[in-house]
């Protein structure tokens, strides 16, 4: 005889850990707080280095340090906060919290500290310490996904593994005196694919929920073949960009990917979300993906420089999407209303200004340093406002228990 009764899953626990330090109750708390603080500090140190010759990164090199800390410092913390909060929803398992979460955060923090002046303990030791975080994050997330038997989410972890490889490769290229562009492009591509995969779930889902509450008839299209084709086209375009950034095939691949991702976004009813900035910002961040593909396609012809094109992805898609998710997840998981108050909306505005100013530095070379500095200051203002609005909630506010 076989038991035909379905196995009942326990509901996903909400508002976990009502005892112990609040900051260690859920992954988003320490990592979103750390990401916000480091976004401000790392950019401030970089601007000080440019303006006053502050010796950041020592033997690692100031420009390399800046690029690394934006790609693997700030963004890896934002990614960790998202994954450690989302994976329990995907698997139905308890979230990583308490001492294991504290250890993981300390590993991330140690990487940030040793790279400021890696010569203090030796460059190789500093790079080794920094290289620990992403493999550890990957191992923890893999354990949870496998235990929860959520096999379709392994593709998300593939991007985390690519980031770990890119980080180790970046360090190896620094030590060997090579060009870090390959590792940087791999890391950026991994983040863009993550936004394509996960953003392809959350952007239309959050939009559908918000529009449905307002009894709107035209809702975002459900996932179908076009979404899959757009993701594979994006993967192909990014792969070509990583390996052969100036090849004609890369231009063609990125144009095709940009068109398909534009078509994908057009089906999500973006124009109906203007009344709620918490939803609209998700669409604006996703729009930077096709814009980034088109920007890359312009580089070989000389119409746009490679650094400006790269920043469409890093500031626009990655920066704006991480800020959007951090603010929304913080509100949702601490019991705040899912709407963007003035400070949150202003933080989005400052980051969009940073996105617009950064390419302008290459277009107006006489004002290069001014525009670079203004873009950096806008970035710092965006995350300062995030901290002002949400640091108290991350540190102290627990989500109310359901009645």
Secondary structure, 3 states (H helix, E strand, C coil): CCCCCCCCCCCCCCCCCCCCCHHHCCHHHHHHHHHHHHHHHHHHHHHHHHHHCCCCCHHHCHHHHHHHHHHHHHHHHHHHHHHHHHHHHHHCCCCCCHHHHHHHHHHHHHHHHHHHCHHHCCHHHHHHHHCHHHHHHHHHHHHHHHHCCCHHHHHHHHHHHHHHHHHHHHHHHHHHCCCCHHHHHHHHHHHHHHHHHHHHHHHHHHHHHHHHHCCCCCCCCCCCHHHHHHHHHHHHHHHHHHHCCCCHHHHHHHHHHHHHHHHHHHCCCHHHCCCCHHHHHHHHHHHHHHHHHHHHHHHCCCCCCHHHHHHHHHHHHHHHHHHHHHHHHHHHHCCCCCCCCHHHHHHHHHHHHHHHHHHHHHHCHHHHHHHHHHHHHHHHHHHHHHHHHHHHHHHHCCCCCCC
